[in-house]
Amino acid sequence: MRFSTVISTLLFIQLTAAETNDECSSLISIVKRVEQLTGSKAAKRARGGLRRTESIIDEGSSCDQIQNWYTNIHPTYKAVKLSSPSVINATYPLVIKLAGSSEGVTSSTGIILGLSDPGYNVSKSVNIIEVTNDGTRYYMKRVIASLKESEFKSLDNWQGTEKNLIVRVRKSTSNDYSVVELNYDNAVPNDSMTNLIMCGYQGWMLLSMLTSHDWQFAYPGDGAPVDKWRHWFNAEQDPSVDNLTVEMYPSMDEYDDDDLTDLAPLTMRDGSKAKLFSSAKFGVVEKHFQWMREYNLSGVFHIRFMADIDKKRNRDWKTMVLRNVRDAAEEYGRVFSVSYNLAGNALDNTVLDDLKADWIDLIDNEHITSSSSYLHHNGLPVLRIYGIGFKEVNVSDANKMLRLIRWFQYDADPRYRAFLVGGVPSRWRELVDDSRTGAIWQHVYESLDGIHPWHVGRWSSINYGNWYYNNRIAQDAARCAELGILYMPTMWPGFSMHNLRDGGKPYNEIPRLGGKFMWEQAYNYAKDDNITSIWMAQFDEVDEGTAIFKVASTQQDVPREGEWLSLDADGLSLPNDWYLRLAEQAQKMMRGEITLTNAIPIKSV
């Protein structure tokens, strides 16, 4: 959401509880902790907001302490953490409303979280209240929205657990308010890769770019330090349907208008101008991370192409997107990690030194690994480097690669060391096909802390995928277990890059089959004890038709011009968030939260 439109909304919880003469004491026994969510660093810079802090209220807190906390509430998002209903004798569901009278509450007379009167009948709804503050007191202006019991029941396992309830509202131009999020805080711990499904995140959807490396979505005026269309269209030509380079059309209705452009030569079925977004806009990245939390996805590896950071202007843009990723991950309780990609125009004689220099700069000047959301494993920040050992990648000197690995593991100053995951060929263990040959490359692979083979496009049917798992992936995972190396296979929904290859590749080349293609992989990986992490390819890659974020459901939802892959390509009617929902279920199955099954466990309607 855009922070300029977020109102200062506070959550006040009123619960049914045993009658007491000391309202404050009863309050203290109910409230265990209050956590303030002040939003991203970008929002803090814009509003002068506070950093994320916690206020602890326990049985030893005095009324004065509680009232002091109340007096100093920062006008931004709030989340109230409650103990289980069985402990506090609350009647389901929680009712969010202002304590005291509708005239207003002052720090001297009001209690933040008030108890209901004895015998109060808690209605089965949740009221979102707008409050305003004149500097000395908070006034209730009106009820913004009432949420039904069924909406609360959609929140998984809310009873009997301690979770932060998060409610956010947005003010529209018509001065009305709508609830944009009702959820429990499901922040992902950043100390381990175990049981995480991590999405690859390109964040390359710009609206202008200045290199021949045509891999960034860009449009003029998006704030990026570049000035050519990229990724949506061929960067070296004026945008037209003839040089369209993406396969899927993202659903645009949830992005803010300020983050979109209608300057592209595309029109929708109703005659309106088609819109495109830019990842240079914080609001776009923020929306993606909001979806990640909504669908309980763990986070992302943000991909940083070495071929894109050889010029300062390109590097500045890529770092700007990385900052957006960091800020959005912190705001929405997701984790993120840097992933270098050696493909493209990187030169063998300089690229590894350039990579080290860039990593040092990200730590010293961007403080990227100091983020509370940066992913760690075995006590070290996680770093992935893709392109190790590929025949098609220019880095061919195995000894240089071994020195780089050793630097990250042992030789670097401790603040630069990392848990190093290698993005390696699918046949790394056998040293054939896409892998370089020679025993020294086996030594390279087995020197890594983690191994992530790239499996996209390696099979084209469910039956062949099962064969591939049994004969290659399962054996890869077993070998890594013997070596004590983390193994992270790739899960992908399907594949198509007809437009990217100017029609030289088939349309819908590897069909998604309504999710069955991806779910079979999720099942195979979840049942394998040697697989504890999964790479989901990819969150936002519409170029090659692997995106799992919200995209057009039908051909009625795509522009008139061009050939687009929509979710109904296989004859099925699916919602635009279908693959986010499948990824959420895959994450739950991996963690043992749902039954292991090779049948998709949810319905599309």
C-alpha positions as CSV (number, residue, x, y, z in Angstrom):
1,M,0.0,0.0,0.0
2,R,1.1,3.6,-0.3
3,F,2.0,5.1,3.0
4,S,0.6,8.5,2.1
5,T,-2.8,6.9,2.2
6,V,-2.5,5.0,5.4
7,I,-4.4,6.5,8.3
8,S,-3.3,6.3,11.9
9,T,-5.4,3.4,13.0
10,L,-5.1,1.8,16.4
11,L,-6.5,-1.5,17.5
12,F,-8.3,-1.7,20.8
13,I,-9.4,-5.2,22.0
14,Q,-12.4,-5.7,24.2
15,L,-12.8,-9.2,25.6
16,T,-15.3,-10.9,27.8
17,A,-13.7,-11.8,31.1
18,A,-14.5,-12.5,34.7
19,E,-15.9,-9.6,36.7
20,T,-13.2,-7.6,38.6
21,N,-13.1,-4.5,40.7
22,D,-9.6,-3.7,39.3
23,E,-9.9,-3.2,35.6
24,C,-6.3,-2.4,35.2
25,S,-5.1,-5.6,37.0
26,S,-7.3,-7.7,34.9
27,L,-6.0,-5.9,31.8
28,I,-2.4,-6.7,32.8
29,S,-3.3,-10.4,33.2
30,I,-4.7,-10.5,29.7
31,V,-2.1,-8.5,27.7
32,K,1.3,-10.3,27.4
33,R,3.0,-8.2,24.8
34,V,2.3,-5.3,22.5
35,E,4.4,-5.0,19.3
36,Q,4.3,-1.9,17.2
37,L,4.7,-2.4,13.5
38,T,6.0,0.9,12.1
39,G,6.3,-0.2,8.5
40,S,9.3,-0.2,6.2
41,K,12.4,2.0,6.4
42,A,11.2,3.8,3.3
43,A,8.0,4.7,5.2
44,K,10.0,5.8,8.2
45,R,12.1,8.1,6.1
46,A,9.0,9.6,4.6
47,R,7.2,10.1,7.8
48,G,10.0,10.4,10.3
49,G,8.6,7.2,11.9
50,L,10.1,5.1,14.7
51,R,12.0,1.9,14.2
52,R,10.2,-1.3,15.1
53,T,10.1,-1.6,18.8
54,E,8.4,-3.7,21.4
55,S,6.5,-2.7,24.5
56,I,6.4,-5.4,27.1
57,I,3.4,-5.5,29.4
58,D,3.2,-8.4,31.9
59,E,1.8,-9.2,35.3
60,G,4.3,-7.0,37.0
61,S,3.4,-3.9,35.0
62,S,1.7,-1.1,36.9
63,C,-1.3,0.9,35.7
64,D,1.0,3.9,35.4
65,Q,3.3,1.9,33.1
66,I,0.4,0.9,30.9
67,Q,-0.9,4.4,30.7
68,N,2.5,5.8,30.0
69,W,2.8,3.4,27.1
70,Y,-0.6,4.5,25.9
71,T,0.3,8.1,26.1
72,N,3.3,7.5,23.9
73,I,1.6,5.4,21.2
74,H,3.1,6.2,17.8
75,P,0.3,6.9,15.3
76,T,0.9,4.0,12.9
77,Y,0.2,0.3,12.6
78,K,-0.4,-1.7,15.8
79,A,-0.5,-5.4,16.5
80,V,-1.7,-6.7,19.9
81,K,-0.4,-10.1,21.0
82,L,-2.8,-12.0,23.2
83,S,-2.4,-15.2,25.1
84,S,-4.7,-18.1,24.2
85,P,-8.5,-17.7,24.7
86,S,-8.6,-20.5,27.2
87,V,-6.2,-18.5,29.4
88,I,-8.0,-15.2,29.2
89,N,-11.6,-16.7,29.1
90,A,-12.4,-14.7,26.0
91,T,-15.5,-15.4,24.0
92,Y,-14.9,-16.0,20.4
93,P,-14.3,-13.9,18.4
94,L,-12.2,-10.9,19.5
95,V,-14.0,-7.5,19.2
96,I,-11.9,-4.6,18.2
97,K,-13.3,-1.4,19.6
98,L,-12.3,1.7,21.5
99,A,-12.2,1.5,25.3
100,G,-14.3,4.1,27.1
101,S,-16.9,6.4,25.6
102,S,-17.1,7.5,22.0
103,E,-16.4,11.1,23.2
104,G,-12.7,10.3,23.4
105,V,-10.1,8.7,25.7
106,T,-7.3,10.6,27.5
107,S,-4.2,9.1,29.0
108,S,-5.5,10.0,32.5
109,T,-8.8,8.3,32.2
110,G,-8.5,5.7,29.5
111,I,-7.1,2.2,29.5
112,I,-5.6,1.0,26.2
113,L,-7.3,-2.4,26.3
114,G,-10.5,-2.3,28.3
115,L,-12.5,-5.2,29.7
116,S,-16.2,-5.5,29.0
117,D,-18.8,-5.0,31.7
118,P,-19.9,-8.3,33.4
119,G,-22.3,-10.2,31.3
120,Y,-21.5,-8.2,28.2
121,N,-22.5,-10.2,25.1
122,V,-19.6,-10.2,22.7
123,S,-21.0,-10.0,19.1
124,K,-19.6,-12.3,16.6
125,S,-17.9,-9.6,14.5
126,V,-14.8,-7.4,14.5
127,N,-15.2,-3.7,14.3
128,I,-12.3,-1.6,12.8
129,I,-12.3,1.8,14.4
130,E,-10.8,5.0,13.0
131,V,-9.3,7.1,15.7
132,T,-7.7,10.5,15.6
133,N,-5.4,12.2,18.0
134,D,-5.2,16.0,18.9
135,G,-2.0,15.7,20.8
136,T,-3.7,15.0,24.2
137,R,-6.4,12.5,23.5
138,Y,-7.6,9.9,21.0
139,Y,-11.1,10.3,19.5
140,M,-13.2,7.6,17.9
141,K,-14.4,9.1,14.6
142,R,-16.4,6.1,13.3
143,V,-16.5,2.4,12.6
144,I,-14.7,1.8,9.4
145,A,-15.8,-1.8,8.8
146,S,-17.3,-4.8,10.5
147,L,-15.8,-8.2,9.7
148,K,-17.9,-11.3,10.0
149,E,-17.2,-14.4,12.1
150,S,-16.6,-16.3,8.9
151,E,-13.8,-13.9,8.0
152,F,-12.1,-14.6,11.3
153,K,-12.5,-18.3,10.9
154,S,-10.5,-18.1,7.7
155,L,-7.5,-17.3,9.8
156,D,-5.8,-20.6,10.4
157,N,-5.5,-21.9,13.9
158,W,-6.2,-18.7,15.7
159,Q,-7.3,-20.3,18.9
160,G,-4.9,-21.7,21.5
161,T,-1.8,-19.9,20.1
162,E,-0.1,-16.6,20.6
163,K,-0.2,-14.6,17.4
164,N,-0.2,-11.0,16.5
165,L,-3.4,-9.8,15.0
166,I,-2.8,-7.3,12.2
167,V,-5.5,-5.1,10.7
168,R,-4.7,-2.5,8.1
169,V,-7.0,-0.1,6.4
170,R,-6.7,2.2,3.4
171,K,-8.3,5.6,2.9
172,S,-9.6,6.1,-0.7
173,T,-10.0,9.3,-2.5
174,S,-13.7,9.3,-1.7
175,N,-12.9,9.4,2.0
176,D,-14.1,5.9,2.5
177,Y,-12.1,3.2,4.2
178,S,-11.5,-0.4,3.4
179,V,-9.8,-3.2,5.2
180,V,-6.7,-4.2,3.1
181,E,-5.4,-6.8,5.5
182,L,-6.7,-8.9,8.4
183,N,-4.2,-11.5,9.4
184,Y,-2.1,-12.9,12.2
185,D,1.6,-12.0,12.1
186,N,3.4,-15.0,10.7
187,A,6.9,-13.6,10.7
188,V,9.5,-16.0,9.4
189,P,12.6,-16.6,11.6
190,N,15.8,-15.6,9.8
191,D,18.1,-18.0,11.5
192,S,17.7,-21.2,9.3
193,M,16.9,-22.4,5.8
194,T,15.3,-25.5,7.2
195,N,11.8,-26.1,6.0
196,L,11.7,-23.0,3.9
197,I,10.4,-22.7,0.4
198,M,12.3,-19.6,-1.0
199,C,11.2,-17.9,-4.2
200,G,13.5,-16.6,-6.8
201,Y,12.8,-12.9,-7.2
202,Q,14.0,-11.0,-10.2
203,G,12.7,-7.6,-9.4
204,W,13.8,-6.6,-12.9
205,M,10.5,-5.2,-14.1
206,L,11.6,-1.7,-14.9
207,L,10.3,0.7,-17.4
208,S,13.7,1.9,-18.8
209,M,17.2,0.5,-18.9
210,L,20.5,1.4,-20.5
211,T,22.5,-1.8,-21.3
212,S,22.4,-4.3,-24.1
213,H,21.6,-6.9,-21.5
214,D,17.8,-7.0,-22.2
215,W,16.6,-8.3,-18.9
216,Q,15.0,-5.5,-17.0
217,F,11.3,-4.4,-17.1
218,A,11.4,-0.6,-17.4
219,Y,9.3,2.4,-18.5
220,P,10.4,6.1,-18.6
221,G,9.8,8.0,-15.4
222,D,9.8,5.1,-12.9
223,G,12.5,6.7,-10.8
224,A,15.2,4.2,-11.9
225,P,18.5,5.7,-13.1
226,V,18.0,4.2,-16.6
227,D,16.0,5.3,-19.6
228,K,15.0,2.5,-21.9
229,W,12.1,0.1,-22.0
230,R,13.4,-3.3,-20.9
231,H,11.9,-6.8,-20.3
232,W,8.4,-5.8,-21.2
233,F,9.8,-5.0,-24.7
234,N,13.1,-5.3,-26.5
235,A,15.2,-2.5,-24.9
236,E,16.9,-1.5,-28.2
237,Q,13.6,-0.8,-30.0
238,D,10.6,1.4,-29.5
239,P,7.9,-0.6,-27.6
240,S,5.5,-2.5,-29.9
241,V,3.7,-5.8,-29.9
242,D,6.3,-7.1,-32.3
243,N,9.1,-6.8,-29.7
244,L,7.1,-7.9,-26.7
245,T,9.4,-10.1,-24.5
246,V,7.1,-11.3,-21.7
247,E,4.8,-14.4,-21.8
248,M,2.3,-13.6,-19.0
249,Y,0.3,-10.5,-18.1
250,P,0.4,-9.7,-14.3
251,S,-2.9,-8.9,-12.6
252,M,-2.6,-5.1,-12.2
253,D,-5.7,-4.3,-10.1
254,E,-4.0,-4.3,-6.7
255,Y,-1.1,-2.0,-7.6
256,D,-1.4,1.7,-6.9
257,D,-1.9,3.9,-9.9
258,D,1.3,5.8,-9.2
259,D,3.3,2.6,-9.7
260,L,1.8,1.9,-13.1
261,T,2.1,3.3,-16.6
262,D,-0.4,3.2,-19.5
263,L,2.2,4.4,-22.1
264,A,2.7,1.0,-23.6
265,P,1.1,0.4,-27.0
266,L,-1.3,-2.2,-25.5
267,T,-5.1,-2.1,-24.9
268,M,-7.4,-4.3,-22.8
269,R,-10.5,-6.0,-24.2
270,D,-12.7,-3.2,-23.0
271,G,-10.7,-0.7,-24.9
272,S,-8.9,0.8,-22.0
273,K,-5.1,1.2,-22.0
274,A,-3.2,-1.7,-20.6
275,K,-1.0,-0.9,-17.6
276,L,2.5,-2.1,-16.7
277,F,4.4,-1.8,-13.4
278,S,8.0,-1.1,-12.5
279,S,10.0,-2.9,-9.8
280,A,11.9,0.4,-9.2
281,K,8.7,1.5,-7.4
282,F,8.7,0.5,-3.7
283,G,5.0,0.1,-3.8
284,V,5.3,-2.8,-6.3
285,V,7.9,-4.7,-4.3
286,E,5.9,-4.0,-1.1
287,K,2.7,-5.4,-2.7
288,H,4.6,-8.6,-3.6
289,F,5.8,-9.0,0.0
290,Q,2.3,-8.4,1.3
291,W,1.2,-11.3,-0.9
292,M,4.0,-13.4,0.5
293,R,2.8,-12.8,4.0
294,E,-0.8,-13.3,3.1
295,Y,0.0,-16.7,1.5
296,N,2.5,-17.7,4.2
297,L,5.5,-17.8,1.8
298,S,8.9,-17.6,3.5
299,G,10.7,-15.0,1.3
300,V,13.0,-14.6,-1.6
301,F,16.5,-14.9,-3.1
302,H,16.8,-11.6,-4.9
303,I,18.8,-12.2,-8.1
304,R,21.7,-9.8,-8.8
305,F,23.2,-10.3,-12.3
306,M,26.9,-9.6,-12.4
307,A,26.4,-8.5,-16.1
308,D,24.0,-5.8,-14.8
309,I,26.3,-4.2,-12.3
310,D,29.3,-3.6,-14.5
311,K,28.3,0.0,-14.9
312,K,27.5,2.4,-12.1
313,R,24.1,3.4,-13.4
314,N,23.0,-0.2,-13.6
315,R,24.5,-1.1,-10.2
316,D,22.7,1.9,-8.6
317,W,19.4,0.7,-10.0
318,K,19.9,-2.9,-8.9
319,T,20.9,-1.7,-5.4
320,M,17.8,0.5,-5.3
321,V,15.6,-2.6,-6.0
322,L,17.6,-4.6,-3.3
323,R,16.8,-1.8,-0.8
324,N,13.1,-2.1,-1.7
325,V,13.3,-5.9,-1.1
326,R,15.0,-5.4,2.2
327,D,12.5,-2.8,3.4
328,A,9.5,-4.8,2.3
329,A,10.8,-8.0,3.8
330,E,11.3,-6.2,7.2
331,E,7.8,-4.7,7.0
332,Y,6.1,-8.0,6.2
333,G,8.2,-10.3,8.3
334,R,9.7,-12.3,5.3
335,V,13.3,-13.3,4.8
336,F,15.6,-12.4,1.9
337,S,19.0,-13.3,0.6
338,V,21.3,-12.0,-2.2
339,S,21.8,-14.3,-5.1
340,Y,24.5,-13.5,-7.7
341,N,24.1,-14.7,-11.2
342,L,27.2,-15.2,-13.4
343,A,25.3,-15.7,-16.6
344,G,25.4,-13.1,-19.4
345,N,28.3,-10.9,-20.3
346,A,30.5,-11.6,-17.3
347,L,34.2,-12.1,-18.0
348,D,36.1,-14.9,-16.4
349,N,39.2,-12.8,-15.6
350,T,37.4,-10.2,-13.5
351,V,33.9,-11.3,-12.5
352,L,34.8,-13.2,-9.4
353,D,36.8,-10.3,-8.0
354,D,34.0,-7.9,-9.0
355,L,31.6,-10.2,-7.1
356,K,33.6,-10.0,-3.9
357,A,33.9,-6.2,-4.2
358,D,30.2,-5.9,-4.6
359,W,29.5,-8.1,-1.6
360,I,31.9,-6.1,0.5
361,D,30.1,-2.9,-0.5
362,L,26.7,-4.3,0.2
363,I,27.8,-5.2,3.7
364,D,29.9,-2.1,4.5
365,N,27.7,0.6,2.9
366,E,24.3,-0.9,2.5
367,H,24.5,-3.0,5.8
368,I,22.4,-5.6,4.0
369,T,23.2,-8.6,6.1
370,S,22.5,-6.6,9.3
371,S,18.8,-6.5,8.4
372,S,16.5,-8.3,10.8
373,S,15.1,-10.1,7.7
374,Y,18.4,-11.2,6.1
375,L,18.4,-15.1,5.9
376,H,21.1,-16.9,7.9
377,H,22.0,-20.6,8.3
378,N,24.5,-22.1,10.6
379,G,25.1,-18.7,12.1
380,L,26.1,-17.1,8.8
381,P,24.3,-14.9,6.2
382,V,23.2,-17.0,3.3
383,L,24.6,-16.1,-0.1
384,R,23.8,-17.9,-3.4
385,I,26.0,-17.8,-6.5
386,Y,24.4,-19.1,-9.7
387,G,26.5,-20.3,-12.6
388,I,29.0,-22.4,-10.9
389,G,30.2,-25.2,-13.2
390,F,27.8,-24.5,-16.1
391,K,29.2,-25.1,-19.6
392,E,27.3,-22.1,-20.9
393,V,28.7,-19.7,-18.3
394,N,32.0,-17.9,-19.0
395,V,33.6,-18.7,-15.7
396,S,35.6,-21.7,-16.6
397,D,38.6,-21.6,-14.2
398,A,37.8,-24.2,-11.5
399,N,40.8,-23.1,-9.3
400,K,39.5,-19.5,-9.3
401,M,36.1,-20.7,-8.2
402,L,37.7,-22.8,-5.4
403,R,39.5,-19.7,-4.2
404,L,36.3,-17.7,-4.2
405,I,34.5,-20.4,-2.2
406,R,37.4,-20.6,0.3
407,W,37.3,-16.8,0.6
408,F,33.6,-16.8,1.6
409,Q,34.1,-19.7,4.0
410,Y,37.5,-19.1,5.6
411,D,39.8,-16.4,4.2
412,A,37.5,-13.3,4.3
413,D,37.2,-11.0,7.3
414,P,34.5,-12.6,9.5
415,R,32.0,-9.9,8.6
416,Y,32.1,-10.9,4.9
417,R,31.9,-14.7,5.4
418,A,28.7,-16.5,4.3
419,F,26.9,-19.8,4.1
420,L,27.5,-20.3,0.4
421,V,24.9,-22.0,-1.8
422,G,25.9,-22.8,-5.3
423,G,23.5,-22.6,-8.2
424,V,24.9,-25.5,-10.1
425,P,24.0,-27.6,-13.2
426,S,21.3,-30.3,-12.9
427,R,23.9,-33.0,-13.6
428,W,26.5,-31.7,-11.2
429,R,26.9,-35.1,-9.5
430,E,27.7,-37.0,-12.7
431,L,29.7,-34.2,-14.5
432,V,27.7,-34.6,-17.7
433,D,25.3,-32.7,-20.0
434,D,25.0,-29.1,-18.6
435,S,28.0,-29.5,-16.2
436,R,31.6,-29.0,-17.0
437,T,33.7,-32.1,-16.8
438,G,36.8,-33.0,-14.9
439,A,37.3,-34.2,-11.3
440,I,38.2,-30.7,-10.2
441,W,34.7,-29.5,-10.8
442,Q,33.4,-32.3,-8.5
443,H,35.7,-30.8,-5.9
444,V,34.2,-27.4,-6.5
445,Y,30.7,-28.7,-6.0
446,E,31.5,-30.6,-2.9
447,S,33.2,-27.6,-1.3
448,L,30.0,-25.7,-1.2
449,D,27.8,-25.3,1.9
450,G,24.7,-25.8,-0.1
451,I,23.8,-27.1,-3.6
452,H,20.9,-25.8,-5.7
453,P,20.6,-27.5,-9.1
454,W,18.7,-25.6,-11.7
455,H,15.9,-28.0,-12.8
456,V,13.6,-25.7,-14.9
457,G,13.0,-27.3,-18.3
458,R,14.7,-30.6,-17.4
459,W,11.4,-32.5,-17.8
460,S,8.2,-31.8,-19.6
461,S,5.6,-34.2,-18.1
462,I,4.6,-35.5,-14.7
463,N,5.7,-39.1,-15.6
464,Y,9.1,-37.9,-16.7
465,G,9.3,-35.7,-13.7
466,N,8.8,-38.7,-11.4
467,W,11.5,-40.6,-13.2
468,Y,13.8,-37.6,-12.9
469,Y,13.2,-37.3,-9.2
470,N,13.8,-41.0,-8.5
471,N,16.9,-41.4,-10.7
472,R,18.6,-38.0,-10.2
473,I,17.2,-35.6,-7.6
474,A,16.7,-38.2,-4.9
475,Q,20.2,-39.5,-5.5
476,D,21.6,-36.0,-5.5
477,A,19.9,-35.3,-2.2
478,A,21.3,-38.5,-0.7
479,R,24.8,-37.7,-1.8
480,C,24.5,-34.2,-0.2
481,A,23.3,-35.8,3.0
482,E,26.4,-38.0,3.0
483,L,28.6,-34.9,2.5
484,G,26.8,-32.8,5.1
485,I,25.8,-30.3,2.3
486,L,22.4,-28.6,2.3
487,Y,20.4,-29.7,-0.8
488,M,17.8,-27.4,-2.4
489,P,16.1,-28.6,-5.5
490,T,14.1,-26.4,-7.8
491,M,10.3,-26.5,-8.0
492,W,8.6,-24.8,-11.0
493,P,5.1,-24.6,-12.3
494,G,5.6,-24.9,-16.1
495,F,7.5,-23.1,-18.8
496,S,7.0,-20.9,-21.9
497,M,9.0,-18.2,-23.6
498,H,7.4,-18.0,-27.0
499,N,7.6,-14.1,-27.0
500,L,11.1,-13.9,-25.6
501,R,12.4,-16.0,-28.5
502,D,10.4,-14.1,-31.1
503,G,8.1,-17.1,-31.7
504,G,11.1,-19.5,-32.0
505,K,9.8,-21.5,-29.0
506,P,6.4,-23.2,-28.7
507,Y,3.6,-21.4,-26.9
508,N,2.9,-23.1,-23.6
509,E,5.9,-25.3,-24.1
510,I,5.6,-27.1,-20.8
511,P,2.0,-26.9,-19.6
512,R,1.2,-26.2,-15.9
513,L,-1.7,-28.7,-16.1
514,G,-3.7,-26.6,-13.6
515,G,-1.0,-27.0,-10.9
516,K,-0.6,-30.8,-11.2
517,F,2.8,-30.4,-12.8
518,M,4.1,-28.3,-9.8
519,W,2.3,-30.3,-7.1
520,E,3.9,-33.6,-8.1
521,Q,7.3,-31.9,-7.5
522,A,6.1,-30.6,-4.1
523,Y,5.0,-34.1,-3.1
524,N,8.2,-35.7,-4.1
525,Y,10.3,-33.2,-2.3
526,A,8.2,-33.2,0.9
527,K,8.4,-36.9,1.3
528,D,12.2,-36.9,0.9
529,D,14.0,-36.6,4.3
530,N,17.1,-35.4,2.6
531,I,15.4,-32.3,1.2
532,T,14.8,-29.6,3.8
533,S,14.8,-26.5,1.5
534,I,13.2,-25.8,-1.8
535,W,13.8,-23.1,-4.5
536,M,10.5,-21.9,-6.0
537,A,11.1,-20.7,-9.6
538,Q,10.1,-17.9,-9.7
539,F,7.9,-15.4,-7.9
540,D,7.8,-12.8,-10.7
541,E,9.3,-14.2,-13.9
542,V,6.7,-13.6,-16.6
543,D,9.4,-13.8,-19.3
544,E,9.7,-17.6,-19.2
545,G,6.2,-18.3,-17.9
546,T,7.3,-19.5,-14.5
547,A,5.8,-16.7,-12.4
548,I,3.6,-17.7,-9.4
549,F,2.4,-14.3,-8.4
550,K,-1.0,-13.0,-9.5
551,V,-1.4,-13.1,-13.3
552,A,-4.2,-13.0,-15.8
553,S,-6.7,-15.9,-15.3
554,T,-8.2,-15.9,-18.8
555,Q,-7.7,-14.5,-22.3
556,Q,-10.3,-11.8,-21.4
557,D,-7.8,-10.5,-18.8
558,V,-4.9,-9.9,-21.2
559,P,-4.2,-7.1,-23.7
560,R,-5.7,-7.5,-27.2
561,E,-2.4,-7.2,-28.8
562,G,0.1,-10.1,-28.8
563,E,0.0,-13.7,-27.7
564,W,-0.3,-14.1,-23.9
565,L,-0.2,-17.2,-21.7
566,S,-3.1,-17.1,-19.2
567,L,-4.0,-19.6,-16.4
568,D,-6.8,-21.1,-18.5
569,A,-4.3,-22.2,-21.2
570,D,-4.9,-25.9,-20.2
571,G,-8.7,-25.6,-20.3
572,L,-9.2,-25.0,-16.6
573,S,-10.8,-22.0,-14.8
574,L,-8.3,-20.8,-12.1
575,P,-8.1,-17.7,-9.9
576,N,-5.3,-15.3,-10.5
577,D,-3.7,-16.3,-7.1
578,W,-3.9,-20.0,-7.7
579,Y,-0.1,-20.6,-7.7
580,L,0.4,-18.5,-4.6
581,R,-2.2,-20.7,-3.0
582,L,-0.4,-23.9,-4.2
583,A,2.9,-22.6,-3.0
584,E,1.4,-22.0,0.4
585,Q,0.1,-25.6,0.6
586,A,3.4,-26.9,-0.5
587,Q,5.1,-25.0,2.3
588,K,2.6,-26.5,4.8
589,M,3.1,-30.0,3.4
590,M,6.9,-29.6,3.7
591,R,6.5,-28.6,7.4
592,G,4.1,-31.5,8.1
593,E,1.2,-29.1,8.7
594,I,-1.0,-30.9,6.2
595,T,-1.1,-34.5,5.1
596,L,1.5,-35.7,2.6
597,T,-0.5,-36.2,-0.6
598,N,0.2,-36.2,-4.4
599,A,-3.3,-34.8,-5.0
600,I,-3.8,-31.0,-4.9
601,P,-5.4,-30.5,-1.4
602,I,-7.4,-27.3,-2.2
603,K,-10.1,-26.4,-4.7
604,S,-9.8,-23.6,-7.3
605,V,-13.2,-22.2,-6.4
